[in-house]
Amino acid sequence: MLPGTDETPAQDAFVAAFGSPAAPTWSAPGRVNLVGEHTDYNGGLVLPFAIDRRTTCSARLTSGSAIRVTSTHSPDVITVELDALEPGVLEGWSAYPLGVAWALREIAIASGTADTLTGCDLAIASDVPIGAGLSSSAAIECSVAVALNELWGLELDMMTLVIASQRAENIAVGAPTGIMDQTASLYGVEDHAVLLDCETYAVQSVALGFAEAGLTIMVIDSKVEHSHATGGYKERRADCDRGASELGVANLRALTSADLPRAQAVLDERVFRRVRHVVTENERVLAVVNALATEGPEAIGPFMLASHASMRDDFEISVPEIDTAVEAAMEAGAIGARLTGGGFGGASIALVPTAQWDTIARSVREALAARSMPEPNIFAVRPSDGARRDA
């Protein structure tokens, strides 16, 4: 905040960039995925929750026809005329907020209301770690989506905002992600996870009860950064698409464990392992939901570990720093631990007894240091509410 003011960092950035009084703010959280990795773009099941790390968007309409955007991360002002908003002209970090503006404008064009849209100024600040697998990108997209939905009077429902935000990431940014991250960010409820069926778009809140059970989610940021727009993520998605095609199904959601022997006979070894991960991961999501309802959060640890092993061995998206953190957390007393997010770096999570936090965190740091790996950023997250207007 600026000295002597009550403004948020996003509002401070707004005032500094645009020279006008502080604007209203909207915010959206990052997310942790409890289980269900790389299932979303395969029509599968996921179980993420929104976290108490948020991106804030300070925004106000203008009388002009341009969108201007700035952030505390990159204070330069990027300006694009509304009628020039096209994915091909967007680049860098601004493709996330401007991509959302493009996607929402496309909806307005389709409904015949685009002529009512005016320019606006946006300033963005965030405490969601970048590159840690906690979906800092979706937090940006969803904070801008709820802001523009209100400012432009679009009156779109949350799932439409989810899909618009995903389109921004897929087309404007070029990252072939599913809808999990945006759904968690928009639909989050305090102390609940979001069970999402990515084939039907059905959303259900699932009580977690971590605090009541004396448990806390520990995030262990490996400091190994990843990018969904490049490399391995696209390759994994292509493998899944190939597996579905060769097995004659619309997507991998159509398969169960009973189909795996046939898949192994038809597919090459690498694609089979990708398919096996997705099929078994969908089943683990349902197992975790059932365990939470019938036995409580202490019972989900084995499913978290099985998920990590599948990501490490079948999907091959883990890295040594993540594997070391997971192993060290378990040896020190964690209930369960796993990679979270798209992989190739980022973060792992551990479900830990709150009373043993210090011991487990110290053990993880010592294990990584013993292997000359980067010192991790370790912090707690709470399951929290989704996107909203703040002020």
C-alpha positions in Angstrom: 0.0 0.0 0.0 1.1 3.6 -0.5 2.0 5.4 2.6 -1.0 6.9 4.3 -3.6 5.1 2.2 -5.9 2.1 2.7 -5.6 1.0 -0.9 -4.7 -2.5 -1.9 -1.6 -3.2 -4.0 -3.8 -3.5 -7.1 -5.4 -0.1 -6.4 -2.0 1.4 -5.7 -0.8 0.1 -9.1 -4.0 1.5 -10.7 -3.4 5.0 -9.3 0.3 4.9 -10.3 -0.4 3.7 -13.8 -3.5 5.7 -14.7 -3.3 8.8 -12.5 -6.8 8.5 -11.3 -8.4 7.6 -8.0 -8.4 4.0 -6.8 -10.8 1.8 -8.6 -13.0 -1.0 -7.2 -11.5 -4.4 -6.9 -12.4 -8.0 -7.7 -10.3 -11.1 -6.8 -9.9 -14.7 -7.5 -7.9 -17.5 -5.8 -5.3 -19.9 -7.0 -6.0 -23.5 -6.4 -4.5 -26.7 -5.1 -5.5 -29.9 -6.7 -6.1 -32.6 -4.1 -6.3 -35.4 -6.6 -7.2 -35.7 -10.3 -4.2 -34.6 -12.4 -4.3 -34.4 -16.2 -7.8 -35.8 -16.2 -9.6 -32.6 -17.0 -8.8 -32.4 -20.7 -9.7 -36.0 -21.0 -13.3 -35.5 -19.8 -12.5 -36.9 -16.4 -12.9 -36.1 -12.7 -10.9 -33.6 -10.6 -11.0 -32.5 -7.0 -9.3 -29.2 -6.5 -9.9 -26.5 -3.9 -9.5 -22.7 -4.0 -6.8 -21.4 -1.7 -6.2 -18.3 0.4 -3.7 -16.9 -2.1 -5.5 -14.5 -4.5 -5.1 -12.2 -7.5 -6.8 -8.9 -7.3 -7.9 -6.8 -10.2 -8.6 -3.1 -9.8 -10.7 -1.9 -12.7 -12.8 0.9 -14.0 -14.6 1.7 -17.3 -13.4 4.6 -19.4 -15.0 6.7 -22.0 -12.6 5.5 -24.7 -12.4 2.3 -26.8 -9.2 0.8 -25.5 -8.3 -1.6 -22.7 -5.2 -0.7 -20.7 -3.7 -3.2 -18.4 -0.8 -3.1 -15.9 0.4 -5.1 -12.9 2.7 -5.0 -10.0 4.7 -7.8 -11.6 5.2 -5.8 -14.8 4.3 -2.1 -14.4 4.4 -1.2 -18.1 1.0 -0.3 -19.4 -0.2 -2.5 -22.3 -2.9 -0.8 -24.5 -5.1 -2.6 -27.1 -8.2 -1.2 -28.9 -11.3 -3.2 -28.2 -11.9 -3.9 -31.9 -8.3 -5.0 -32.3 -8.5 -7.6 -29.5 -7.3 -10.8 -31.3 -5.3 -13.7 -29.9 -2.6 -13.1 -32.5 -1.7 -9.7 -31.2 -1.5 -10.7 -27.5 1.8 -11.7 -26.0 3.6 -12.1 -22.7 1.7 -11.9 -19.3 -0.9 -9.5 -20.7 -2.3 -12.3 -22.9 -4.0 -13.7 -19.8 -6.1 -10.6 -18.9 -6.5 -9.4 -22.4 -7.3 -12.9 -23.6 -10.2 -12.9 -21.2 -11.4 -9.5 -22.5 -11.2 -11.0 -26.0 -13.2 -14.1 -25.0 -15.9 -12.1 -23.3 -16.1 -9.7 -26.2 -16.6 -12.7 -28.5 -19.6 -13.7 -26.4 -21.0 -10.1 -26.6 -20.5 -10.1 -30.4 -22.4 -13.4 -30.6 -25.3 -12.0 -28.5 -25.4 -8.7 -30.4 -24.3 -6.5 -27.5 -20.7 -5.8 -28.4 -21.6 -2.2 -29.3 -22.4 -1.5 -25.7 -18.9 -2.3 -24.5 -16.5 0.5 -23.6 -12.8 0.6 -22.8 -11.5 0.0 -19.3 -8.3 0.3 -17.2 -7.1 -2.8 -15.3 -4.4 -3.1 -12.7 -3.5 -6.5 -11.3 -1.6 -7.7 -8.2 -1.2 -11.2 -6.9 0.2 -13.3 -4.0 -0.3 -16.6 -5.9 3.2 -17.9 -6.5 4.1 -17.9 -10.3 5.2 -21.2 -11.8 4.5 -23.2 -8.6 1.6 -25.3 -10.0 -1.0 -23.3 -8.0 -2.7 -21.8 -11.1 -1.6 -18.2 -10.9 -2.8 -17.9 -14.5 -6.4 -19.0 -13.7 -6.4 -16.5 -10.8 -5.6 -13.7 -13.2 -8.1 -14.9 -15.7 -10.9 -15.3 -13.2 -10.3 -12.0 -11.4 -10.5 -10.2 -14.7 -13.5 -12.3 -15.8 -15.6 -11.4 -12.8 -14.6 -7.7 -13.0 -15.5 -7.3 -16.7 -18.6 -9.4 -16.3 -19.9 -6.8 -13.8 -18.4 -3.7 -15.5 -19.7 -4.6 -18.9 -23.1 -5.8 -17.6 -22.8 -9.1 -19.3 -24.6 -11.1 -16.6 -22.9 -14.3 -17.5 -23.2 -17.4 -15.2 -20.1 -18.8 -13.6 -19.7 -21.8 -16.0 -19.7 -19.4 -18.9 -17.0 -17.4 -17.2 -15.1 -20.7 -16.7 -15.2 -21.5 -20.4 -14.3 -18.0 -21.4 -11.3 -18.0 -19.2 -10.3 -21.4 -20.5 -10.6 -20.1 -24.1 -8.3 -17.3 -23.2 -5.7 -19.6 -21.9 -6.1 -22.1 -24.7 -6.2 -19.7 -27.6 -4.7 -16.3 -26.5 -2.0 -17.8 -24.4 -1.6 -21.1 -26.3 -1.7 -23.4 -23.3 -3.9 -26.5 -23.9 -5.3 -26.7 -20.4 -8.7 -28.1 -19.3 -11.3 -26.3 -17.2 -10.2 -27.5 -13.7 -8.2 -24.4 -12.7 -10.8 -21.8 -13.6 -13.6 -23.9 -12.1 -11.8 -24.1 -8.8 -11.1 -20.4 -8.8 -14.7 -19.4 -9.6 -16.6 -22.1 -7.6 -14.5 -22.4 -4.5 -16.2 -22.6 -1.1 -14.4 -22.3 2.3 -13.4 -25.7 3.8 -14.7 -27.5 0.7 -13.2 -29.0 -2.4 -14.8 -28.7 -5.9 -15.7 -32.0 -7.5 -15.9 -31.3 -11.2 -17.0 -33.7 -13.9 -15.2 -32.3 -16.9 -17.4 -34.2 -19.4 -20.8 -33.0 -18.1 -19.5 -29.8 -16.3 -21.4 -30.9 -13.2 -20.0 -29.2 -10.1 -20.4 -30.4 -6.5 -18.9 -29.1 -3.2 -17.2 -31.7 -1.1 -16.6 -31.0 2.6 -13.0 -31.5 3.6 -12.8 -31.0 7.4 -9.1 -30.6 7.5 -9.0 -28.0 10.4 -11.5 -30.0 12.5 -9.3 -33.1 12.1 -6.2 -31.1 13.1 -4.7 -31.3 9.6 -3.2 -28.7 7.3 -2.2 -28.7 3.6 1.5 -27.9 3.3 2.6 -26.5 -0.1 6.2 -27.2 -1.0 7.2 -25.0 -3.9 10.2 -26.7 -5.5 11.4 -23.5 -7.2 11.5 -25.5 -10.4 9.4 -23.4 -12.7 7.2 -24.8 -15.5 5.2 -23.6 -18.4 2.0 -25.1 -19.8 2.4 -23.4 -23.1 5.5 -25.4 -24.0 6.9 -28.9 -24.1 5.8 -31.8 -22.0 2.2 -30.7 -21.3 1.3 -30.6 -25.0 3.0 -33.9 -25.5 1.1 -35.6 -22.8 -2.2 -34.2 -24.1 -1.3 -35.5 -27.6 -0.5 -39.0 -26.1 -3.9 -39.0 -24.4 -5.7 -38.0 -27.6 -3.8 -40.7 -29.5 -4.8 -43.3 -26.9 -8.5 -42.4 -27.1 -8.4 -42.4 -30.9 -6.7 -45.8 -31.2 -9.1 -47.3 -28.6 -12.1 -45.9 -30.5 -13.5 -43.7 -27.7 -14.3 -40.0 -27.6 -12.1 -39.4 -24.6 -10.4 -41.4 -21.9 -13.3 -40.8 -19.5 -15.1 -43.6 -21.4 -12.5 -46.2 -20.0 -12.3 -48.0 -16.7 -9.7 -50.3 -15.2 -11.4 -53.2 -16.9 -10.4 -51.7 -20.3 -6.7 -51.6 -19.4 -5.8 -55.1 -20.7 -7.2 -54.3 -24.1 -5.5 -50.9 -24.0 -2.1 -52.6 -23.3 -2.6 -54.9 -26.2 -3.5 -52.1 -28.6 -1.3 -49.2 -27.6 2.5 -48.7 -27.6 4.1 -48.8 -24.2 4.4 -45.0 -23.6 0.8 -44.2 -24.7 -0.5 -47.1 -22.6 1.1 -45.7 -19.5 -0.4 -42.3 -20.2 -3.9 -43.9 -20.5 -3.4 -46.0 -17.4 -2.6 -42.9 -15.4 -5.8 -41.1 -16.5 -8.0 -44.1 -16.0 -6.7 -44.9 -12.5 -6.6 -41.2 -11.5 -10.3 -40.9 -12.3 -11.0 -43.8 -10.0 -8.8 -42.2 -7.3 -10.9 -39.1 -7.3 -14.0 -41.1 -6.5 -12.2 -43.0 -3.9 -11.1 -39.8 -2.1 -14.6 -38.3 -2.2 -15.9 -41.5 -0.7 -13.2 -41.6 2.0 -13.9 -38.0 3.0 -17.6 -38.8 3.4 -17.2 -42.1 5.2 -13.9 -42.1 7.1 -12.7 -38.5 7.2 -9.6 -36.8 5.8 -7.1 -39.0 7.6 -8.1 -41.8 5.2 -7.1 -40.1 1.9 -3.3 -40.4 2.3 -2.9 -43.7 0.4 -4.8 -42.3 -2.6 -2.6 -39.2 -2.6 0.6 -41.4 -2.6 -0.8 -43.6 -5.4 -1.6 -40.5 -7.5 1.9 -39.3 -7.1 3.4 -42.6 -8.1 1.2 -42.7 -11.2 2.3 -39.2 -12.2 5.9 -40.1 -11.6 6.0 -43.4 -13.3 3.1 -43.6 -15.9 2.7 -39.9 -16.8 6.3 -39.0 -16.2 5.7 -35.4 -15.1 7.5 -35.3 -11.8 11.0 -34.0 -11.1 13.6 -35.2 -8.6 13.0 -32.1 -6.3 9.3 -33.0 -6.1 9.9 -36.7 -5.5 12.4 -35.9 -2.7 9.9 -33.5 -1.0 7.1 -36.1 -1.1 9.3 -38.9 0.3 10.7 -36.6 3.0 7.3 -35.4 4.1 6.0 -39.0 4.3 9.0 -40.2 6.3 8.5 -37.3 8.8 4.8 -38.1 9.4 2.6 -36.6 6.7 -0.7 -38.3 6.1 -0.3 -38.2 2.3 1.7 -36.2 -0.3 1.8 -35.8 -4.0 2.7 -33.5 -6.9 0.0 -30.9 -7.6 -0.6 -29.1 -10.8 0.6 -29.8 -14.3 4.0 -31.1 -13.4 7.5 -30.6 -14.8 8.3 -28.6 -11.7 6.0 -26.5 -9.5 4.9 -27.7 -6.1 4.0 -30.8 -4.1 1.4 -30.8 -1.3 1.4 -32.8 1.9 -1.5 -33.3 4.2 0.1 -33.0 7.6 -0.9 -33.1 11.3 -0.8 -29.4 12.2 1.1 -30.2 15.4 3.9 -31.7 13.4 4.2 -28.9 10.9 7.6 -27.7 12.0 9.1 -31.2 12.1 7.9 -32.1 8.7 8.9 -28.8 7.1 12.4 -29.1 8.6 12.8 -32.6 7.4 11.8 -31.6 3.8 14.3 -28.8 3.8 17.1 -31.0 5.1 16.4 -33.7 2.6 16.5 -31.3 -0.3 19.6 -29.6 1.0 21.4 -33.0 1.4 20.9 -33.4 -2.4 22.0 -29.9 -3.2 18.5 -29.0 -4.4 17.0 -25.5 -4.2 15.6 -24.5 -0.8 11.8 -24.8 -1.2 9.2 -22.2 -0.3 7.0 -24.0 2.2 3.7 -22.5 3.3 0.2 -23.5 4.4 -3.0 -23.0 2.4 -6.6 -23.1 3.5 -9.6 -24.2 1.3 -11.2 -20.8 0.6 -14.0 -19.0 -1.3 -13.8 -18.4 -5.0 -13.8 -15.3 -7.1 -15.7 -12.3 -5.8 -16.0 -8.5 -5.8 -14.0 -7.2 -2.8 -14.7 -3.5 -2.7 
